[in-house]
Amino acid sequence: MKRAATIEEGLVAGAVAAVLSGAPSTLHAVATRADPLEATLAAGTLLLPRERRPLVLALAAVPVHVALSLGWAVLLAAVLPRQRTVAYATLAGLAIAALDLGVVGRRVPRIRALPLLPQVLDHVAYGATVGAVLSSRRR
């Protein structure tokens, strides 16, 4: 039963974080008059690296974003401590950013072209949100 509860907590936390975590890069794009969908389109190139049509890339980004958000959150739900969950999850968001942006993203031109700080802040927001939802559900 504990494993099922952990998976459920992770799925809920990941779903909430998937919706909210793009706020920093979206706000940055709006403030700098850049395309707020560019990060979404870049994520779509993970699934369809040669695709250029915006609608197709946006549609491809959805399963990529959902799978990564839910997968990381289930893992975090399994390994994060019950104390100071938000702090540890926020640090985990930074670690995920290092992997996503520093290792994987460096190999994907459209991701590499994104402004780095807003993308890192998206990952921090993701981790903090996962941590907050987990913490709330565990009380």
Backbone as JSON, one array per atom type, in Angstrom:
{
  "sequence": "MKRAATIEEGLVAGAVAAVLSGAPSTLHAVATRADPLEATLAAGTLLLPRERRPLVLALAAVPVHVALSLGWAVLLAAVLPRQRTVAYATLAGLAIAALDLGVVGRRVPRIRALPLLPQVLDHVAYGATVGAVLSSRRR",
  "N": [[0.82, -1.2, 0.0], [1.98, 1.23, 0.71], [3.71, 1.83, -1.42], [1.88, 2.32, -3.51], [0.6, 4.59, -2.48], [2.73, 6.38, -2.44], [3.27, 6.61, -5.18], [0.85, 7.72, -6.02], [0.91, 10.18, -4.58], [3.14, 11.33, -5.84], [2.24, 11.51, -8.51], [0.1, 13.32, -8.26], [1.46, 15.57, -7.24], [3.27, 16.0, -9.33], [1.52, 16.57, -11.44], [0.36, 19.01, -10.63], [2.68, 20.57, -10.49], [3.51, 20.43, -13.15], [1.72, 22.07, -14.42], [2.16, 24.58, -13.22], [4.91, 25.16, -13.25], [6.1, 26.37, -15.48], [5.84, 29.06, -15.28], [7.94, 31.02, -14.59], [9.65, 31.17, -16.96], [7.76, 31.82, -18.87], [6.77, 34.3, -17.97], [9.17, 35.73, -18.16], [9.57, 35.64, -20.94], [7.34, 37.12, -21.84], [7.89, 39.59, -20.6], [10.24, 40.3, -21.9], [9.41, 40.47, -24.44], [9.62, 38.24, -26.03], [8.87, 35.11, -27.67], [6.42, 33.47, -25.92], [5.86, 30.81, -26.2], [8.13, 29.52, -27.0], [9.75, 27.87, -25.33], [8.07, 25.69, -25.02], [7.88, 24.79, -27.66], [10.53, 24.11, -28.04], [10.72, 21.97, -26.25], [9.14, 20.16, -27.62], [10.86, 19.41, -29.65], [12.39, 17.47, -28.52], [11.03, 15.12, -28.88], [10.45, 15.22, -31.59], [12.87, 15.89, -33.39], [13.51, 17.04, -35.93], [11.36, 18.45, -36.73], [9.55, 21.42, -37.66], [7.16, 22.78, -37.69], [5.08, 24.79, -35.77], [2.59, 24.04, -34.45], [2.64, 21.24, -34.51], [4.99, 20.75, -33.05], [4.23, 21.86, -30.59], [2.16, 20.13, -29.87], [3.64, 17.78, -29.65], [5.19, 18.42, -27.49], [3.55, 18.16, -25.28], [3.14, 15.35, -24.33], [5.84, 14.87, -23.71], [6.46, 16.8, -21.74], [4.56, 16.15, -19.77], [5.24, 13.46, -19.17], [7.9, 13.74, -18.21], [7.47, 15.5, -16.05], [5.69, 14.06, -14.37], [7.13, 11.7, -13.98], [9.6, 12.52, -12.72], [8.45, 13.59, -10.4], [7.24, 11.37, -9.14], [9.53, 9.9, -8.56], [10.77, 11.75, -6.8], [8.85, 11.8, -4.77], [9.26, 9.31, -3.72], [11.84, 9.45, -2.65], [12.32, 11.8, -1.19], [12.73, 13.29, 2.02], [10.44, 13.41, 4.84], [10.62, 15.63, 6.42], [11.32, 19.05, 5.97], [10.66, 19.01, 3.28], [9.99, 20.73, 1.13], [12.27, 22.34, 0.86], [14.27, 20.43, 0.23], [13.15, 19.41, -2.11], [13.21, 21.64, -3.74], [15.97, 21.98, -4.05], [16.37, 19.6, -5.41], [15.05, 20.26, -7.75], [16.9, 22.05, -8.83], [19.01, 20.27, -9.31], [17.8, 18.62, -11.2], [17.5, 20.51, -13.2], [20.18, 20.87, -13.87], [20.74, 18.4, -15.04], [18.71, 18.21, -17.06], [19.08, 20.62, -18.57], [21.83, 21.05, -18.68], [23.0, 18.67, -19.53], [21.25, 17.02, -21.25], [19.82, 19.08, -22.63], [21.86, 20.62, -23.77], [22.49, 19.25, -26.02], [20.46, 19.63, -27.72], [19.59, 21.82, -30.08], [17.47, 23.8, -30.09], [16.66, 23.91, -27.44], [19.05, 24.6, -26.23], [19.28, 27.19, -27.19], [17.52, 28.65, -25.69], [16.99, 31.21, -23.17], [18.99, 30.79, -20.33], [18.67, 31.27, -17.45], [15.8, 31.75, -16.95], [14.88, 29.17, -17.59], [16.16, 27.58, -15.68], [14.94, 28.66, -13.43], [12.32, 27.8, -13.9], [12.66, 25.07, -13.37], [13.38, 25.17, -10.68], [11.0, 26.23, -9.66], [9.36, 24.09, -10.31], [10.45, 22.03, -8.65], [10.01, 23.18, -6.09], [7.22, 23.36, -6.11], [6.44, 20.66, -6.37], [7.5, 19.77, -3.93], [5.97, 21.3, -2.1], [3.35, 20.36, -2.6], [3.68, 17.62, -1.97], [4.41, 17.85, 0.72], [2.09, 18.98, 1.8], [0.19, 16.96, 1.26], [1.2, 14.92, 2.82], [0.74, 15.61, 5.42]],
  "CA": [[0.0, 0.0, 0.0], [2.82, 2.42, 0.77], [4.2, 2.13, -2.77], [0.78, 2.93, -4.26], [0.4, 5.93, -1.94], [3.86, 7.19, -2.91], [3.05, 6.87, -6.6], [-0.27, 8.66, -6.1], [1.41, 11.49, -4.16], [4.01, 11.84, -6.89], [1.44, 11.87, -9.68], [-0.62, 14.55, -7.96], [2.44, 16.66, -7.16], [3.79, 16.23, -10.67], [0.49, 17.21, -12.26], [0.28, 20.41, -10.22], [3.93, 21.23, -10.88], [3.56, 20.52, -14.61], [0.91, 23.22, -14.82], [2.65, 25.85, -12.66], [6.37, 25.36, -13.28], [6.55, 27.17, -16.61], [5.56, 30.48, -15.07], [9.09, 31.93, -14.7], [10.09, 31.4, -18.34], [6.68, 32.5, -19.59], [6.81, 35.71, -17.55], [10.37, 36.31, -18.75], [9.32, 35.83, -22.37], [6.41, 38.24, -21.99], [8.59, 40.82, -20.2], [11.27, 40.63, -22.89], [8.74, 40.45, -25.74], [10.0, 37.04, -26.77], [7.76, 34.19, -27.88], [6.22, 32.68, -24.7], [5.73, 29.38, -26.52], [9.4, 28.98, -27.49], [10.19, 26.74, -24.49], [7.19, 24.57, -25.36], [8.31, 24.29, -28.97], [11.83, 23.47, -27.82], [10.46, 20.66, -25.64], [8.63, 19.29, -28.67], [11.96, 18.88, -30.46], [12.92, 16.25, -27.89], [10.33, 14.0, -29.5], [10.51, 15.38, -33.04], [14.01, 16.8, -33.54], [13.6, 17.71, -37.23], [10.09, 19.14, -37.0], [9.61, 22.89, -37.58], [5.81, 23.35, -37.6], [4.79, 25.11, -34.36], [1.49, 23.26, -33.87], [3.11, 19.86, -34.32], [5.94, 20.78, -31.92], [3.48, 22.1, -29.35], [1.48, 18.88, -29.54], [4.66, 16.81, -29.24], [5.7, 18.83, -26.18], [2.64, 17.77, -24.19], [3.52, 14.08, -23.68], [7.2, 14.99, -23.17], [6.39, 17.56, -20.49], [3.78, 15.37, -18.79], [6.03, 12.29, -18.75], [9.01, 14.18, -17.36], [6.94, 16.08, -14.8], [5.15, 13.0, -13.51], [8.21, 10.76, -13.65], [10.45, 13.11, -11.69], [7.7, 13.76, -9.15], [7.11, 10.06, -8.49], [10.84, 9.61, -7.98], [10.95, 12.63, -5.64], [7.95, 11.34, -3.7], [9.85, 8.1, -3.13], [13.14, 9.64, -2.0], [12.42, 12.99, -0.34], [12.36, 13.1, 3.44], [9.18, 14.03, 5.27], [10.95, 16.92, 7.01], [11.93, 20.02, 5.04], [10.41, 18.47, 1.94], [10.03, 21.79, 0.12], [13.67, 22.74, 0.67], [14.97, 19.37, -0.5], [12.58, 19.32, -3.46], [13.72, 22.79, -4.49], [17.33, 21.6, -4.44], [16.23, 18.57, -6.44], [14.73, 20.98, -8.98], [18.18, 22.55, -9.37], [19.74, 19.11, -9.84], [17.11, 18.23, -12.44], [17.88, 21.52, -14.19], [21.54, 20.58, -14.33], [20.66, 17.26, -15.95], [17.88, 18.54, -18.23], [19.61, 21.72, -19.37], [23.28, 20.95, -18.84], [23.41, 17.44, -20.21], [20.35, 16.73, -22.37], [19.51, 20.29, -23.39], [23.02, 21.1, -24.53], [22.55, 18.49, -27.28], [19.26, 19.97, -28.51], [19.81, 23.23, -30.42], [16.39, 24.72, -29.73], [16.71, 24.07, -25.98], [20.29, 25.33, -25.97], [19.07, 28.58, -27.56], [16.65, 29.33, -24.71], [17.7, 31.89, -22.08], [19.23, 29.78, -19.3], [18.13, 31.57, -16.13], [14.36, 31.43, -16.82], [14.69, 27.72, -17.61], [16.56, 27.1, -14.35], [13.88, 29.06, -12.5], [11.21, 26.86, -14.11], [12.99, 23.83, -12.66], [13.28, 25.48, -9.25], [9.56, 26.31, -9.38], [8.87, 22.71, -10.37], [10.83, 21.34, -7.42], [9.32, 23.78, -4.94], [5.8, 22.99, -6.19], [6.35, 19.24, -6.0], [7.72, 19.69, -2.49], [4.82, 21.87, -1.38], [2.21, 19.44, -2.72], [4.0, 16.43, -1.18], [4.35, 18.22, 2.14], [0.68, 19.16, 2.15], [-0.49, 15.65, 1.24], [1.74, 14.04, 3.86], [0.29, 16.05, 6.75]],
  "C": [[0.86, 1.26, 0.0], [3.32, 2.81, -0.61], [3.11, 2.81, -3.6], [0.52, 4.36, -3.78], [1.51, 6.88, -2.4], [3.68, 7.56, -4.38], [1.93, 7.89, -6.77], [0.17, 10.07, -5.7], [2.27, 12.12, -5.24], [3.23, 12.28, -8.12], [0.67, 13.17, -9.45], [0.34, 15.73, -7.93], [2.99, 17.0, -8.53], [2.79, 16.92, -11.58], [0.37, 18.69, -11.92], [1.52, 21.16, -10.7], [4.04, 21.38, -12.4], [2.81, 21.75, -15.1], [1.57, 24.54, -14.41], [4.12, 26.15, -12.97], [6.88, 26.18, -14.46], [6.37, 28.66, -16.43], [6.8, 31.37, -15.19], [9.52, 32.21, -16.15], [9.02, 32.1, -19.16], [6.65, 33.98, -19.25], [8.03, 36.41, -18.13], [10.16, 36.59, -20.24], [8.39, 37.02, -22.62], [7.12, 39.56, -21.68], [9.62, 41.26, -21.22], [10.72, 40.63, -24.32], [9.22, 39.32, -26.65], [8.76, 36.16, -26.92], [7.56, 33.34, -26.63], [6.06, 31.19, -24.96], [7.05, 28.75, -26.94], [9.89, 27.8, -26.65], [9.34, 25.5, -24.77], [7.63, 23.95, -26.68], [9.65, 23.58, -28.86], [11.65, 22.09, -27.2], [9.93, 19.67, -26.67], [9.72, 18.69, -29.52], [12.65, 17.69, -29.8], [12.3, 15.01, -28.52], [10.46, 14.02, -31.02], [11.63, 16.35, -33.42], [14.08, 17.56, -34.86], [12.35, 18.53, -37.58], [10.26, 20.65, -36.84], [8.23, 23.52, -37.4], [5.43, 23.56, -36.13], [3.67, 24.25, -33.74], [1.92, 21.83, -33.59], [4.08, 19.78, -33.14], [5.22, 20.99, -30.6], [2.75, 20.83, -28.91], [2.47, 17.81, -29.07], [5.19, 17.14, -27.85], [4.84, 18.32, -25.04], [3.03, 16.44, -23.57], [4.93, 14.12, -23.09], [7.15, 15.67, -21.81], [5.66, 16.77, -19.41], [4.61, 14.19, -18.28], [7.18, 12.69, -17.84], [8.52, 14.71, -16.02], [6.44, 15.0, -13.85], [6.25, 12.04, -13.07], [9.13, 11.29, -12.56], [9.72, 13.21, -10.36], [7.5, 12.44, -8.42], [8.44, 9.67, -7.86], [11.08, 10.46, -6.73], [10.07, 12.2, -4.48], [8.54, 10.13, -2.99], [11.1, 8.39, -2.3], [13.22, 10.85, -1.06], [12.02, 12.7, 1.1], [11.06, 13.82, 3.77], [9.41, 15.38, 5.94], [11.65, 17.77, 5.96], [11.81, 19.57, 3.58], [10.54, 19.54, 0.87], [11.47, 22.2, -0.17], [14.43, 21.69, -0.14], [14.44, 19.24, -1.93], [13.06, 20.47, -4.34], [15.16, 22.54, -4.94], [17.31, 20.52, -5.52], [15.88, 19.21, -7.78], [15.98, 21.54, -9.64], [19.0, 21.41, -9.98], [19.11, 18.63, -11.15], [17.43, 19.22, -13.55], [19.27, 21.24, -14.75], [21.54, 19.42, -15.32], [19.92, 17.63, -17.23], [18.55, 19.56, -19.15], [21.1, 21.56, -19.66], [23.75, 19.74, -19.6], [22.54, 17.21, -21.46], [20.15, 17.97, -23.25], [20.65, 20.84, -24.2], [23.13, 20.42, -25.89], [21.39, 18.82, -28.21], [19.33, 21.47, -28.82], [18.72, 24.19, -29.96], [16.32, 24.92, -28.21], [17.94, 24.88, -25.6], [20.12, 26.82, -26.24], [18.2, 29.36, -26.57], [17.5, 30.08, -23.68], [17.79, 30.94, -20.88], [18.53, 30.07, -17.97], [16.62, 31.3, -16.01], [14.09, 29.93, -16.82], [15.08, 27.1, -16.27], [15.47, 27.45, -13.34], [12.62, 28.22, -12.68], [11.44, 25.57, -13.34], [12.92, 24.02, -11.14], [11.81, 25.56, -8.84], [8.93, 24.93, -9.39], [9.18, 21.99, -9.06], [10.09, 21.86, -6.21], [7.84, 23.39, -4.94], [5.61, 21.53, -5.83], [6.5, 19.09, -4.5], [6.54, 20.19, -1.68], [3.61, 20.93, -1.43], [2.47, 18.17, -1.9], [3.87, 16.72, 0.3], [2.9, 18.35, 2.61], [-0.05, 17.81, 2.21], [-0.02, 14.74, 2.36], [1.32, 14.45, 5.26], [-0.95, 15.33, 7.19]]
}
